[in-house]
C-alpha cells in the first residue's frame, strides 16, 4: 500500500517537540524566578527559617527577622549576611556573646525605613542598641522596656512619633538614653525616675509637652539632661537642684514659665568639662559641634576668653521665665556658662552671677543695674526695660496731652511703646495707641474732658521673633511669640473749671 506522506525524520520530530514546549510556556506564562535568601523581590519578603539557627535562641532570631521585615531590610544600605546565612551573629551590625545571645545591635545611618517591631523586646540580653539617623516611624513599643541589660539606647535622628512609653523606665542598666530629633509628643513620663544608673537623658528637638516631672530630680547619677526644643510648659521644678552629679542641663526653647528656682544654684554644672572619659563618651554617642552654644547670643567678653568647653552649661534660653535672676546662681560650681537670654527676667542683675555668664548670655530680657566696673560687656544694650523721664504736658480739659520720655538703649528687633490711660493711678488702663518703633520719644493723646487727672502708662514691647537681621537670637521657636515689656506710669495735669461770678440783679 502506498502512503502519500513523507516519513518523519528525527530532526523534524525534535523541532515539533520544541514548538509544543514553547507553546505551552506561552500559555502558562513565565515560570516564577528563584529568590535566594537575602535578595529582594518586588512585593515579596524573603522567607527565613529560624529553626536552622543554632547559635542564638529562636526568639532572638525571630526578633532580628522581624526587624528586617518591618524596616525594609532588602533596601538597607548595608545588609551583609542578613537572612542569607544561618549564623546571625555574623550579620552586619549584630554582635553576640560567648553564651549565645545577641548583645549588640548597631544599625546607624543604614537607611532603615519602617516601624520598630515589638519583637525587639525579646532580645533580653541586649546591651547596645543604636539606630541613629535612620527613617524609623511610628511609636516606640513598650516591650523595649524588657531590655534590662541595655546600657546604650539610641534612637537619635529618626521620625518616631507618639508618647515615650513609661515602660522604658524599666531599663535598669541604661546609662545613655537618646531619643532626640524625632517627633515624639505628650508628657515626659515620670517613670524615667526609675532609671537607677542613667548618665544622660537626651529628649531635645521633639514635640514633648506638659511640665517637667519633678521626679527627675531623684536621678542621682544623671550627668546630662537635655530637654531643649520642645513645648514643655509650667515652671522649672526646684527638685532639679538636687541633681548633685549633673554636668550639663539644657531646657532651652520651650514654654517654661515662672521664676528661676534658686535651688539651681546647688548644681555642680561643669565638673565634667575636664573629664576625658565623659568627653570621649559624648563625642562617640552624639553629633555635636565644637561650639555648641555659639548661636545662643554669647555676649562679647573684653580681654579674651579660653576656648569654649563642650559641656558644663545651664541653658534656660528662649522660655517665658519672669522675675529676678536669683543670686544663688552665683554659687554654681565650675560652670562653663549660663544662658538666660530671650526670657522676661527683670530687676537688677546680681553681680554675684556675673562670673557664671562668662560663656553665656543674658540678652533679650528686662534686666537693669548695669555697672561697667562690674560687668565686662554692655549687656544693657539688649534689654527691654522701661523708658525713663516720662513727662506729661497738658490738661484733662479736652485739649491735646503730650507725653515725652527718654527712649531705651535697645532699639533692635521690632518693637514699640504702648500708651494707655486711666482715671486712677492703679487703673484699670485702656490702650490708646502705640508708637512706630522704640526710637520714638513723644506721643500726642487727646481724650474727653474731665475734672480729674488722667494717668498714663507707657510700656516697652519687643518681639524677638521679628523677621529682621537682629532677631535670630530668639527666633528658634517661630510658633511662640515672646513679648517682653516693662512700664512706667505718670499722671496728666488738669485744670479746674472756672468759677462763675454771680450776675448782680
Secondary structure by P-SEA (a helix, b strand, c coil): cccccccccaaaaaaaaaaaaaaaaaaacccccccccccccccbbbbbbccccccccaaaaaaaaaaaaaaccccccccccccccccccccccccccccccccbbbbccccccbbbbccccccccccbbbbccccccccccccccccccccbbbbccccccccccccccccccccbbbbccccccccccccccccccccbbbbccccccccccccccccccccbbbbccccccccccccccccccccbbbbccccccccccccccccccccccccaaaaaaaaacccccccccccccccccccccccccccccccccccccccccccccccccccccccccccccccccccccccccccccccccccccccccccccccccccccccccccccccccccbbbbbbbbccccccccbbbbbbccccccccccccccccccccbbbbbbccccbbbbbbbbbbbcccccccccccccccccbbbbbbcbbbbbbbbbcccccccccc
